[in-house]
Amino acid sequence: MIHLFRSEFLRARSRRILPMMLVGGVLLIVVAMVIAGAHSHKPTQADIDTAQARFQKQFASCMQGRVLGPGAQLPPGYTSLDQFCADEAAPNVDTALQFRDVALVIEHTSTFVVLLGVALAASLGGADWSAGTMTTLLTWEPRRIRVLLIRAIVVALVVALVTLFLQGVLLGAFSLAVALRGTSLGAPPGLVGTTVRTALRVSTVAAGFGLVALSVATIGRSTVAALGVLFGYLVLFEGVIAGFRPSIQDRLLVRAGGVIVSQQPIYDQSHESFSSLGPLSSPPVLLGLTEAWVVAAAYVAVLMVVALLVFRARDVN
């Protein structure tokens, strides 16, 4: 099994898509940060003092109940008035990059990172079928279930490492841009830890989606099949059908991935107690954090089982 793992890892590392994705991702991050830095202006001390004074005034007003109103409940996702007011009145310098946004930057780029992981996993899963080398692999190691399970471990590991690396580059580039053209005003304590945990969740979701892509590539025996099915599912099913039937969001893979990354449950906005101005009472949770992990794990497990059964039963010729 160790030899098979080493062989699969070396095969994955030798794929041309891997350096292309790494170099392309790094270049894209550098270009984005250069553009962001060019449009940012480092604030003067007067700007910082003004923003700090505005924050203290707005925070005090919020703590006195002038934002939510007397007796109003906290919006979903907040556990204390202090936490809500700190976010609501956070000091803002409009002309500068702000380090306090770093966790949001990682979170908001998660869709792109996960899609990179899906493309990488689909390529790794479908390459042997496209090149016609699967027969050679099974001649050397005929135990198909072991082959697919080891390949799944390697794909998940490679996707996790690549996405973590790219997010690390993004974090470093953003920190450098902030140091040169921005400010750390308003950055809460523990922000770096929060950002790292967000990046780990993004890579975990990317690895899970990568296993889904591997399963589809194995069933369809093609990288194109995996990408076509997955993007068709994202656009046609989750993007369209979920819009007509919001009640099924608690059973959708992408919605579950979003909840895992953001750590924010999906609430039933059709409930009569929810308004555009905020909750009049606690709205029911449509998809919670625990349920999101269960939904994502169920998709991965079911598709991997189907892929194993198909791979074991079908002739590779």
N, C-alpha and C positions, 0 to 999 in steps of 0.2 A: 504493500500500500504506500510506503514511503517513496519507493521508486516511481510509482504512478503519479503521486502528488508532485514530485520533483519534475517529472516529465511534463505534466500538464502546466505547471507554473512556468517552466522554460518556454513551452509552446506559446503560452499567453504573452509572455514578455517579448517574444520575438515577432509578434504581430505588428505590422506597420502602423495600424491604427493607434497603437498605444503612444509612441512618440509623437505622432501627428496630433493627437488629442492633447497631450501635455504641452507641447510647444504652442499649439493654437490657443489653448486655454490661457497660458501665461501671457501671450501677446495680447489677447483680448482684454485681460485684466489690466495690463500695463497701459494700453491705449485708453481704456475707460477711466483709469485713475488720472492719467495726464489731462484728459478732457475735463474731468471733474475739478482737478486742481487749477486748471486754467480759468475756470469760471468761478473759482473761490478766491476770496480776499481775506487775508489774515486780519482779524479784528484788532482795533486799537484798544488801549486800556480803557478809554472812555466808553467804547462800545461794550466792553465786558462789564464795566461798572453799571451802565444803564440796564443791561440785560439782567444782571444780578438783582438790582433794585426792583425791577419789574417782577421778577420771579418771587421775591419775598412778599411783595404787595399782593400778587395774585394768589399765592399759596395761603396767606393769612385770610384772604377773602373766601377762598374755597373751604378752608377749615371751619369758617364761621357759618357754612351752609348756604352761601350766596350763589353757588354754582348749581348744585343739585336741587336746592330748595329744601325747606324743612320737612323732615319725615320721609324724604325720597330714598329709595334703595340704591345701593351701589350698582353701576353697570356690570354686566357679566364679565368675569375675569379678574375682578378686584376683590380683595379680602378685607381691606381697611380703607377708611377715609384718607388716612395719611398717604397710602400708596396711590390712590386715585388722584389726590391733589398734587402730589409730586410729579405725576405724568401730565396732568392737565396744565400746570403752571410752569413746566420745565423751561428753563432759560433758553432763549432762542436768538441766534445771531444769523439773520437771513442771508448774509453775504458770504458765510464761511462754512466749510465742512466741519461737522461736529463729531467728536469721538463717541459721544453718547449714542449715536446712531449705528454704531458698528454691529451690534447684534441684529438690528433690523436689516442692515445691508446683507448679512449672511442669510437671514431668513428670506428676504425678498429675492435673492438670487438662487434660492433653493430649487425652483422649478427648472432653471437652466442646468444646474448641477445634476439633478436627478435625471434629466433627459440625456445628458452626456453619459451618465452611468448606464442608462438603458441602451443607448447606441453602442457603447463599448461591450456590454454583455451580449447583445444580439450578435455582434460581430464575432466575439469569441465563441459563442455557441453555434453559429452557423458556418464558420470558416471551413471546418473539416468536411461538412456536407458539400459546400460549394466547390472545394478543391478536390473532392473525391478521395480524401485520405482516411475517411472513417473506417473503411475496410482494413486498411493497414493497421490502424490503431487497435481494432478488435482482434486482429490476428495475433498481435503482441499481448493483449490483455482481453480475453474473450468474455470475462464476467461483466456484462453490460451494466447491471445495477451499480456495481462498484465504480465503473468508469464514469457514469453520469453523476453519482454522488460526489466523487472526488472533483469532477469538473465543476459542480455547483459550488463546492467549497472554494476552489481556486477563483472562480468568477466573482463570488461575493467578496473575497479577500482583495482581489485586484481592483474592483470597483470602489470598495471602501478606501483603499490606499490612495487611489487616483483622486477621488473626490475630496478626501482630507487634505491631500497635497495642494490641490487647487484652491481650496478654501483657506489654507494656511498662507498661500501666496496673496490671496485677496485681502486677508487680515493684515499682513505685513505691508502691502501696498497702500491700503487705506490708512493705516497708522502713520506711514511716512508722509502721505499727502496731508493728513491732519497736522502733523508736526511742522510741515513747511507752509501750509496755506490755510490752516484751520485752527480749531480751539478744542480744548478738553473741558470747557465750561459745562457744568451740569452733569458730568459723567458720574453715575452713582457708584458706590463701593460694590465690588464684586462683579463689575461689568465684564471683565475679561473672562472670568469663570462662566458667566452666563453665555457669553459668545462661544466659548469652547464647547459647552454643552449643546448649544444650538447646532454647531458644526457637526458634532457627533451624531445628533439626531438626523441631520440631513444625510450624512453618509450611511447611516443605518437604513433609512428609507431608500436611498439610492441602491444599496446592496439588495434590499428586498425586491425592489422593482427590477433590478438586474436579474434576479432569479426568475422572476416572471418572464422576462425577455428570453432567458435561456430556455425555459420550459417551452415557450411558443416556438422558438427557433428549432428545438429538438423535435417537436411535433410536426412542424412544417418543413423541417430539413432545409432551412434557408434563413439567412439573415434578413433578406427582403420580406419574407413572410412574417417574421417576428416584428419588424418595424411597421409593416403595413397593418397588421392586426392591432398592435398596440396603439398606434396613432389614430387608426380608425375608431377604436374603442374610446379614446380620449375625446375625439371631436364629435363623433356621431352619437355615442351613447351617453357618456358623462356630460358632454357639453350641451347636447340638445334635449335628450330625454329627461335628464335630471332637471332641466329648466321647466319642463312641463309637470314633472312629478317631484317636487322638492322633498316629499316625504320619504323617498327612497335613498336619500343621501347617506343614511346610516348604514347602507350596504354597498357603498361604492369605494373602490380602491383608492382613487386619487383623493377623494374627500378624507378618507382615513389617513392618508399620508400627510395631508395638509394639517390635520389636527395634531398628529404626532410632532411635526416640525414646530408648529406655532404654540403648542400646548394650550390652545384655546378651543373649547368644545364648540360644536355647531348647535345653535339654538333654533328652536322652532319659531321662526318669525311670523308664521301665519297664525300663531296663537293670539287670542283676543287681548291678552295682557301685554302684548308687545306693540310699541308704537315707534315712529321714526325719531321721536325725541328721546327714546330710551324706554326701559322696562317699567311698566306701571306696577308690576309684581314680577316675581322671579319666573321667567319663561322656561318652559320645559326643555330639557337637553335632548337634542335629536341624536347627537353622536358625541359621547364623552371620551375622555382620554383612554381609559381602559378598553372600552369598546372599540376604539380606533385600532389599538394594537391587536385585538382579537380579529377584527375584520382583515387587516393587512396580513396577519399570520395565516388566516384561513385561505386567502387567495394564493399565497405562496405555497402552502402545503398541498392544496387541491391540485394546482397546476403541476407541481413537481411530481405528485403521484401519477397523474395522467401521463406526463412525459415519460416517467419510468415504465409504465405499462406499455405505452406505444413503442418506446425504444427497445424494450425487451421482446415484444412480439413481432415487430415488423422486420422484414429482410432489408439489409442495408444496400443491396444492389439495386 
